[in-house]
Amino acid sequence: MQQHNNHSSGSVLPHHRLIVYRKALELLAAVRAAQIADAKLRDEALRAAKGVCLNIAEGAGRVSRADKSRVFAIARGEAVECVAAVEIATAAGVMRGRELPQ
């Protein structure tokens, strides 16, 4: 995982140093902006986007390489699920907002 120096905020939590964590927060914001009209798909996409953020944070806090790998793999799976939910919403014509950026 790439790291980013975040000295200006004074943050000491491990996930705050990760670029991928900020990208995950951007994914969550994009899913919210998509305004998926179908409640079930919207809930699924938001749950998965939140899961990406939470699993990246959890993985950053893990000590062993095996633990980090396992949790980051879960985050990757959540990211794919999130994007698929938005793609399905687009294909089903139930998006009121913007599509996710590439």
Secondary structure by P-SEA (a helix, b strand, c coil): cbbbbcccccccccccccaaaaaaaaaaaaaaacccccaaaaaaaaaaaaaaaaaaaaaaacccaaaaaaaaaaaaaaaaaaaaaaaaaaaacccccccccc
